[in-house]
Amino acid sequence: TLEAGSGILTVSGNVSGAGTLDGQTASIDIAGSFSIKTYAATTGTTEIGGDWDVDNFTHNSGVISLYSSGSVGNESFYTLSIGGGTRTLTGDIIIEENLSIAASAEMITGMYDLSVTGNLTGGGTLTGGTGDIDINGDISISTFTSSSGFTYIQGDWNVSGSFSAGTGTVIFDGTGTISTDTTFFNLTIPAGA
C-alpha cells in the first residue's frame, strides 16, 4: 500500500501494479494510464490522462478528471469530469453525482450503460451507442447523439448545439422543460411524469 498523504502526487508516465494506492487528501495527477488493483481515491481531485483500469475502487466523494483520450469502464464514480480528448466506455458507468464534458471532449458510450444521478453539463459531446443512458437530473450539453436504445431524463433538456435522435427512444420520467428546438425519433412521457 502506498499512502499519498496530503501533498501533490504527480506521475509523468503510467501507474500500474497489483497493490493499493490510498489517495488520502492528496492532489493526484497521472499523465499516462492508471491500471492498478485497488485505489482508495483522494477526497480531492484525481486527474488521469490515459486509460482507467482499476479493479477495486472506492470514490471517497472525490472528483475524477479524465483529461485526454482513453478508455474507462465498469466503474462507480462520485463526480466525473471529461476534460479533453475522446473517452470510450469499456463497461457500464455509474456516476453518483454529476458528469461534465468539456468543450474539447467527447464521451462515447458504445454498447454500455451510462447512469448519472445528478446533472450532465458542459460544452462537449456525448455520443450514445446501443446501451441505455439515464440522467436523473438536467441535461445541458452542446452535442448529444441519443442511444439507439433508451435515454431517460428526469430534469430539464438543453442541448444547445446539435442533437441526433437516431432510432432511439427518449423517456422524460420526471418534471422538466425542453428549452431548445428538438426533433426526437420516439418520445415517451410515462404516467406520473
C-alpha positions in Angstrom: 0.0 0.0 0.0 1.2 3.5 -0.9 -0.3 6.4 1.0 -0.4 9.6 -0.9 -0.7 11.9 2.2 -1.9 15.5 1.8 0.5 16.8 -0.8 0.7 16.7 -4.6 1.5 13.4 -6.3 2.5 13.7 -10.0 3.4 10.9 -12.3 4.6 11.8 -15.8 4.0 8.2 -17.1 1.8 5.3 -16.0 0.7 3.8 -12.7 0.3 0.0 -12.6 0.5 -2.9 -10.2 -1.4 -5.4 -8.1 -1.1 -3.3 -4.9 -3.1 -0.4 -3.4 -2.9 3.3 -3.7 -4.5 5.2 -0.9 -5.2 8.8 -2.1 -6.0 10.2 1.3 -6.3 14.0 0.8 -3.6 14.5 -1.8 -3.9 16.1 -5.3 -3.1 13.3 -7.8 -2.1 13.8 -11.4 -1.2 10.8 -13.6 -0.4 11.7 -17.2 -0.5 8.2 -18.5 -2.7 5.2 -17.9 -3.9 4.1 -14.4 -4.0 0.3 -14.2 -3.9 -0.8 -10.6 -5.6 -3.4 -8.4 -7.0 -1.1 -5.7 -7.5 2.6 -5.5 -9.0 4.4 -2.5 -9.5 7.8 -4.1 -8.3 11.1 -2.6 -11.1 13.2 -1.2 -9.9 15.9 -3.6 -9.2 15.5 -7.3 -7.6 12.7 -9.2 -6.5 13.6 -12.8 -5.8 10.8 -15.3 -4.5 11.3 -18.8 -4.7 7.8 -20.1 -6.8 4.6 -19.7 -8.7 4.0 -16.4 -8.4 0.3 -15.4 -9.0 -0.1 -11.6 -10.2 -3.4 -10.2 -11.3 -2.2 -6.7 -12.3 1.5 -6.5 -13.6 3.5 -3.6 -14.5 7.0 -4.6 -14.5 8.7 -1.1 -16.6 11.5 -2.6 -13.7 12.7 -4.7 -13.6 14.1 -8.2 -12.1 12.0 -11.0 -10.9 14.1 -14.0 -10.1 12.3 -17.2 -8.4 14.9 -19.3 -7.3 13.2 -22.6 -8.2 10.3 -24.8 -8.5 6.8 -23.3 -10.9 4.2 -22.1 -12.9 3.8 -18.9 -15.2 1.0 -17.9 -17.3 -0.8 -15.3 -16.9 1.8 -12.5 -19.0 3.7 -10.0 -17.7 7.3 -9.6 -18.8 10.1 -7.4 -18.2 13.1 -9.7 -16.7 12.6 -13.1 -15.2 15.2 -15.4 -14.1 14.6 -19.0 -11.7 17.4 -19.7 -10.4 16.7 -23.2 -9.9 14.1 -25.9 -12.2 11.1 -26.6 -13.2 8.9 -23.7 -14.6 5.5 -24.7 -16.6 3.3 -22.3 -15.5 -0.3 -22.0 -18.0 -1.2 -19.3 -21.1 0.2 -17.6 -20.6 3.5 -15.7 -22.5 4.8 -12.7 -21.9 8.4 -11.5 -23.4 9.2 -8.1 -23.3 13.0 -8.6 -22.6 15.0 -11.8 -20.9 14.4 -15.1 -19.3 17.2 -17.0 -17.9 17.0 -20.5 -15.7 20.0 -21.6 -15.9 21.7 -25.0 -12.8 19.9 -26.3 -14.0 16.5 -25.1 -16.3 13.6 -26.2 -17.6 10.6 -24.3 -18.6 7.5 -26.4 -20.8 5.0 -24.6 -20.9 2.3 -27.2 -22.7 -0.9 -26.0 -22.5 0.1 -22.4 -25.0 1.8 -20.0 -24.3 5.3 -18.5 -26.2 6.3 -15.4 -25.9 9.8 -13.8 -27.7 10.6 -10.5 -27.1 14.3 -10.9 -26.7 16.6 -13.9 -24.9 16.2 -17.3 -23.3 19.5 -18.2 -20.6 21.0 -20.4 -19.8 22.3 -23.9 -18.7 18.9 -25.2 -20.2 15.8 -26.8 -22.0 12.8 -25.5 -22.3 10.0 -28.2 -24.6 7.2 -27.3 -24.5 3.7 -28.7 -26.7 0.7 -28.1 -26.6 0.9 -24.3 -29.1 2.9 -22.2 -28.4 6.5 -20.9 -30.1 7.5 -17.7 -29.7 11.1 -16.5 -31.6 11.7 -13.2 -31.1 15.5 -13.3 -30.8 18.0 -16.1 -29.0 17.6 -19.4 -27.2 20.8 -20.5 -24.6 20.0 -23.1 -23.6 21.2 -26.6 -23.8 18.0 -28.7 -25.7 14.8 -28.0 -26.3 11.7 -30.0 -29.0 9.6 -28.5 -28.7 5.9 -27.6 -30.4 3.6 -30.1 -31.9 2.1 -27.0 -33.4 4.2 -24.3 -32.4 7.6 -22.9 -34.0 8.6 -19.6 -34.2 12.2 -18.5 -35.7 13.4 -15.2 -34.9 17.1 -15.4 -34.6 19.9 -18.0 -33.4 19.4 -21.6 -31.0 21.9 -23.0 -28.9 20.5 -25.9 -27.6 23.9 -27.1 -25.7 22.7 -30.2 -26.9 19.6 -32.2 -29.0 16.6 -31.2 -29.0 13.4 -33.3 -32.1 11.3 -32.4 -31.1 8.2 -34.3 -33.7 5.5 -33.8 -33.7 5.7 -30.0 -36.4 6.5 -27.5 -36.2 9.4 -25.1 -38.2 9.0 -22.0 -39.0 12.0 -19.7 -39.7 10.3 -16.4 -39.6 13.4 -14.2 -40.6 17.0 -14.3 -38.6 19.1 -16.8 -38.5 21.7 -19.5 -37.3 21.5 -23.1 -35.6 24.8 -23.7 -34.2 24.2 -27.3 -35.7 23.3 -30.6 -35.6 19.5 -30.7 -36.6 16.7 -33.0 -37.0 13.3 -31.4 -37.4 9.9 -33.0 -39.5 8.3 -30.2 -40.6 10.3 -27.2 -42.3 8.8 -24.1 -43.9 10.6 -21.2 -44.9 7.9 -18.6 -47.6 8.1 -16.0 -46.6 10.3 -13.1 -44.1 12.4 -15.1 
